[in-house]
Amino acid sequence: MLSAYRFRDPPIAGIAAFLPEVAMSFLTLTDIAKSYGGTPAVIDMNLSVEKGEFVSLLGPSGCGKTTTLQMIAGFVGVSAGRITLDGRDITHARPNTRGLGIVFQSYALFPHMTVHDNVSFGLEMLHVPRPERSKRVQAVLELVHLEPHATRYPRELSGGQRQRVALARALVIEPPVLLLDEPLSNLDAKLREEMQFELRQIQREVGTTTVMVTHDQTEAMSISDRVVVMEAGRVTQIDRPHRLYEHPQTRFISSFVGKANLLEGRVTATGTPATVQVGAFSLRVEAPGAALGAAVVLSLRPEKIRLVAPHQGQLEGSVRERFFLGSQWLYRVATDLGELLVVCSNDGAAPAEEGMTVGLDWSAAMVRLLPGATVS
C-alpha cells in the first residue's frame, strides 16, 4: 500500500511523507445558494480555493458561513449552484464519498476509545491494512505532539490535547480538503491563541487545503492566507488579511474586522488628496477617483491616530475614558466630529489622563473612503 504514496522533494518529516498524489486539490464553489423554506441562508456564493491554501470564512452569527461549510461537507443539500473538487463535481455526492477531513466545534471524539483508536477509526472505515494504519497513526500523532498520550482516553486530556486528537483524526485519512468548524472556540483565551499558531504550523507542514469557519476576526486574520467575509448570506470581500484590514470595501467590513472610526461626509474636492467635508471640518483623503459631491463614509483605524499637543494636528478633543490593554492604551476622545477611539502603543511613557485636552493627528493616506453614507 505504501507504493500508492510518494515522498515529497524535499521530503517532509511525519505524515506529510505519506500524502497521496491527490492531496493538493482545488475546491470551487460556483453560484452556490441555500434556502430554508424560502428564507435564503447563502446567496450566489463564488469561491475558488487553491491547492494548499488556508481560507477562513468570517462573519457574525447567521451570516451563512457554517451553512457554506456544511454544503462543502455534504451535510446540507445545495439549493442552487455547483461544487467541484479537483475538477470532480461533488455537488450532490454523499458525505462519505467526498473524502474530506472535518473537525467539529465539539471535537466529537469517541469517549470509550483511546487517542490511538480515535485517530485510527477513519482508516479502519477505509479498510486500510493494519501495518500501514499503524504507520500513519504514529506519524500523525508525532505531528500533533500526542505520541506520549496514545493510550489515554479523551476524558484524561486537556482541551488543547482533545483539539489535537480531533485534528489528527481528520488529517490521518489524508483528505484533499480539511474543513474546520470553529475548532478553537471551546478553548480558553491563552490556549486559543497558542493553538491558532500551532494549527497554522501543522497545516503548513502537511500542506492540506483548509477551509475554516470562525466568527473571531483575530483568529481569521492571524492564520489565513485569505479571508472570506460574509454578511447576511453574501460574500462581501475576499482578500489577504492585511489588505482586508487596510482596505475594507464596505462599512460593515471596516467595523467588523477590527475597530474603526466611521465619519459621514461629502466629497467637496477631487484630486490627490481629495477633500471631504465632515460637519464643519474639511478632511484630506487619499481617494483617487472620488466623485465630486458623492456622499461617503470615512474609515479611520484607532491606531492610525496620534495624540499630539493641544492646538496641533487635525482637531482637538478631551479624553473621556482610557483603558489599559497591556501593550496598548485605548482612549475614548470627545471631539467636534463626535467620539473617536484612539489606540496608542504602551511605550512606558505616562498615558494621557482622563479629562485632558489633546490634539489628534493622522496622515491623509491612513483614511479610507467607503461608499454608502446617508448624508443628505
LORO-835222 format. One line per field, with one value per residue (C-alpha): residue number from 1; y, x, z. Coordinates in steps of 0.25 Angstrom, whole numbers, plus 2048, in hexadecimal, padded with zeros to 3 digits. Each point is the difference from the previous one (the first is absolute). Layout:
# residues N
pos	c(NUM_...)
Y	c(Y_...)
X	c(X_...)
Z	c(Z_...)
END
This chain:
# residues 376
pos	c(1_2_3_4_5_6_7_8_9_10_11_12_13_14_15_16_17_18_19_20_21_22_23_24_25_26_27_28_29_30_31_32_33_34_35_36_37_38_39_40_41_42_43_44_45_46_47_48_49_50_51_52_53_54_55_56_57_58_59_60_61_62_63_64_65_66_67_68_69_70_71_72_73_74_75_76_77_78_79_80_81_82_83_84_85_86_87_88_89_90_91_92_93_94_95_96_97_98_99_100_101_102_103_104_105_106_107_108_109_110_111_112_113_114_115_116_117_118_119_120_121_122_123_124_125_126_127_128_129_130_131_132_133_134_135_136_137_138_139_140_141_142_143_144_145_146_147_148_149_150_151_152_153_154_155_156_157_158_159_160_161_162_163_164_165_166_167_168_169_170_171_172_173_174_175_176_177_178_179_180_181_182_183_184_185_186_187_188_189_190_191_192_193_194_195_196_197_198_199_200_201_202_203_204_205_206_207_208_209_210_211_212_213_214_215_216_217_218_219_220_221_222_223_224_225_226_227_228_229_230_231_232_233_234_235_236_237_238_239_240_241_242_243_244_245_246_247_248_249_250_251_252_253_254_255_256_257_258_259_260_261_262_263_264_265_266_267_268_269_270_271_272_273_274_275_276_277_278_279_280_281_282_283_284_285_286_287_288_289_290_291_292_293_294_295_296_297_298_299_300_301_302_303_304_305_306_307_308_309_310_311_312_313_314_315_316_317_318_319_320_321_322_323_324_325_326_327_328_329_330_331_332_333_334_335_336_337_338_339_340_341_342_343_344_345_346_347_348_349_350_351_352_353_354_355_356_357_358_359_360_361_362_363_364_365_366_367_368_369_370_371_372_373_374_375_376)
Y	c(800_80A_7FF_809_80B_809_807_80F_806_805_7F6_805_7F8_7FA_7FE_809_7F5_7F7_80A_7FA_807_806_806_80E_803_80C_803_809_805_806_808_7F7_803_7FB_803_7FB_801_80C_807_801_7FC_800_809_7FE_7FD_7FE_7FC_7F9_7FA_7FD_7F4_800_80D_804_807_805_803_80C_807_802_7F5_7FD_805_7F3_7FC_7F3_7FC_802_7F7_7F5_801_7FD_7F5_7FA_801_80B_7FF_80B_808_805_801_7F6_7FB_7FA_7F9_7FE_801_7F6_804_7FD_809_7F4_7F6_7F9_805_7F3_800_80E_7FB_80D_802_807_806_804_80A_7F5_7F8_7F4_7F6_7F2_800_7F1_800_803_80B_7F6_7F9_80D_804_7F2_800_806_7F8_7F3_805_802_7F1_805_7F4_7FF_802_80D_804_800_808_80B_801_800_80B_809_7FF_804_80C_805_7FC_7F6_7F3_7FF_800_7F6_7F7_80A_803_80D_803_7FF_80B_80F_809_802_7F2_7FC_80A_7FA_7F2_805_807_7F3_7F7_80A_800_7F1_7FD_809_809_808_80B_803_806_807_805_809_7F7_808_806_7F7_804_80B_80D_7FD_7F2_804_80A_7F5_7F6_80A_800_7F1_7FD_809_7FA_7F2_804_805_7F4_7F7_809_7FC_80A_805_808_805_806_80B_80C_804_80B_7FF_7F1_801_80B_7FA_7F2_801_802_807_804_7FF_80A_7FC_809_7FC_7F4_807_801_80F_7FF_7F5_805_7FE_803_80D_805_7FD_808_80C_800_7FC_802_802_807_7F2_7FB_80C_7FF_7F0_7FE_808_80D_80C_80F_802_80E_804_80B_805_802_80F_7FF_7F5_7FE_7FA_801_803_808_7FB_809_7FA_80A_80C_7FA_7FD_7F4_7FB_7F2_7F8_7FC_7FF_800_806_807_80E_802_7F1_7FC_7F7_7FA_802_7F5_803_7F5_804_7FC_80A_80C_806_808_80D_80D_809_80A_7F6_7F6_7FF_803_800_7F8_7FC_7F2_7FB_7F2_7F8_7F1_7F8_7F4_7FC_803_80C_80B_802_80E_805_80E_80A_809_80A_7F4_7F7_7F6_7FA_7F3_802_7F5_803_7F6_7FF_805_802_80F_806_7FE_80B_803_800_80E_804_809_7FA_802_7F5_7FE_7F6_7FE_802_7F3_7F9_804_7F6_805_7F7_801_7FF_80D_805_80F_808)
X	c(800_80C_802_7F4_806_80C_80B_801_80C_806_7FA_7F8_800_7F4_7F2_804_809_7F4_7F7_7F8_802_7F2_802_802_7F3_7F8_7F3_7F6_7F2_7F8_7F4_7FD_7F3_7F8_7F2_7F7_7F1_802_80A_80E_80C_80A_7FF_808_80D_80C_80D_80D_80A_80D_809_806_7F9_7FA_7F3_7F7_7F1_7FE_7F3_7F6_7F6_7F6_808_800_80F_7FC_7F6_80A_80A_7F5_7FC_80F_800_7F3_7F8_7F7_7FA_803_7F4_807_80E_80C_80B_80C_80C_80D_7F7_7F6_7F1_7FD_7F3_7F7_80A_7FE_809_807_804_806_80C_801_806_7F7_803_7F3_7FF_7FD_80B_7F6_80B_7FC_800_802_80C_80F_807_806_7F3_7F8_80B_800_7F1_7FF_80B_7F8_7F4_808_805_80F_809_805_80F_7FD_7F5_80A_80B_7F6_7FA_80E_804_7F5_801_80E_7FC_7F6_809_7F7_808_802_7F1_7FC_7FA_7F8_7F1_7FA_7FC_80E_805_800_7F7_80C_804_7F2_800_80D_7FA_7F4_80A_809_7F3_7FC_80F_803_7F6_808_7F5_800_7FA_7FF_7F4_800_7F4_803_80B_806_7F3_800_80E_803_806_80F_7FF_7F8_80B_80B_7F7_7FE_80F_801_7F5_806_80E_7FA_7F8_80C_808_7F6_7FB_7F2_7F6_7F8_7F3_7FD_7F3_802_7F9_80D_807_80D_800_7FD_80A_80B_801_7F9_805_7F3_7F4_7F2_7F7_7F1_7F4_7F1_803_809_80F_804_80F_80B_80E_80D_7FF_809_7F9_7F2_804_806_7F7_7F2_7F6_7F3_7FC_7FD_80D_807_7FA_7FF_80E_807_7FC_7FD_7FB_7F6_7FD_7F5_803_7FF_80C_802_80D_806_80F_80B_7FD_7F1_7F8_7F4_7F7_7FC_7F8_808_80D_807_808_80A_7FF_808_7F5_803_7F3_7F7_7F4_7FE_7F3_800_7FB_80A_805_80E_806_80C_806_803_80E_802_7FD_80B_7FF_807_800_7F4_7FE_808_7FB_7F3_7F7_7FF_7F9_7FE_804_7F3_805_80C_802_80D_802_80E_808_7F7_7F7_7F2_7FA_7F2_802_7F4_802_7F8_7FF_7FA_807_80C_808_80F_80A_80E_80B_805_80E_801_7FE_7F5_7F2_7F6_7F7_7F1_7FB_80D_7FF_808_802_7FD_808_801_805_7F6_806_7FA_7F2_7F7_7F4_7F4_7F3_7F3_7FE_7F3_803_7F5)
Z	c(800_802_7F2_7FE_807_7FC_808_7FD_7FB_809_80A_80C_80D_806_7F9_7F4_7FB_7FD_7FA_7F3_7F3_800_80E_7FA_7F9_7FB_807_7F8_804_7F4_802_80D_807_80B_805_80B_7FE_7F7_809_7FA_808_7F6_7F3_7F3_806_7F8_805_7FB_80A_7FB_803_80E_803_80E_7FE_80B_7FF_80A_804_80B_805_7F5_7F4_7F9_803_807_7F6_7F5_807_802_7F1_7FC_80A_7FA_80D_7FA_7F2_7F6_7FB_7F4_7FB_7FE_809_7F9_807_7F7_7F4_805_803_80E_801_803_804_80E_80B_802_7F1_800_809_807_80E_80A_80E_807_80B_80A_7FB_800_806_804_80F_801_7F7_802_7F9_7F7_7FD_7FD_7F6_7FA_7FE_7F3_7FA_805_7F9_7F3_802_800_804_80E_7FD_7F8_80A_80C_7F8_7FC_80E_806_7F6_803_80F_7FF_7F7_80B_80C_806_7FE_80F_802_7F6_80B_807_7FF_7FC_80F_804_7F7_800_7F7_7F7_7FF_7FD_7F4_7FB_800_7F8_7F6_800_7FD_7F4_7FB_800_7F5_7F7_7FB_7F4_809_80F_805_80E_807_80B_804_80B_806_80C_805_80A_7FA_803_7FB_7F4_7FC_801_7F8_7F5_7FC_803_7F6_7F5_802_7FF_7F4_7F9_803_7FB_7F4_801_7F9_80C_802_80E_805_80B_806_806_7F7_807_7FE_7F2_7FD_807_7F9_7F3_7F2_7FC_808_7FA_808_7FF_804_7FF_7F7_7F6_7FE_802_7FE_7FE_802_807_80F_800_7F4_805_80D_7F9_7F4_804_7F5_809_80C_807_7FD_805_80E_800_7FD_80B_806_7F7_802_7F5_7FC_7F6_7F6_7F2_7F6_7FD_7F8_7F8_7FD_808_80B_7FF_80A_808_808_80E_808_801_7FC_7F3_800_7F6_7FB_7F6_7F7_7F1_7F8_80B_7F9_804_808_804_80E_806_80D_805_808_809_808_80F_7FF_7F5_808_808_80D_7FF_808_800_7F4_7F7_7F7_7F9_80C_80F_809_80F_805_805_805_7FF_800_803_7F7_803_7F4_7FC_806_7FA_801_7FE_7FC_7FF_7F3_7F8_7F6_80B_809_7FA_804_801_802_805_802_80E_7FF_80F_800_809_7F9_7FD_80C_800_7FE_7F9_7F3_7F5_7F1_7F6_7F3_7F5_7F2_7F4_7FB_80C_7FD_7F8_7F8_800_7F8_807_808_804_7FF_7F9)
END
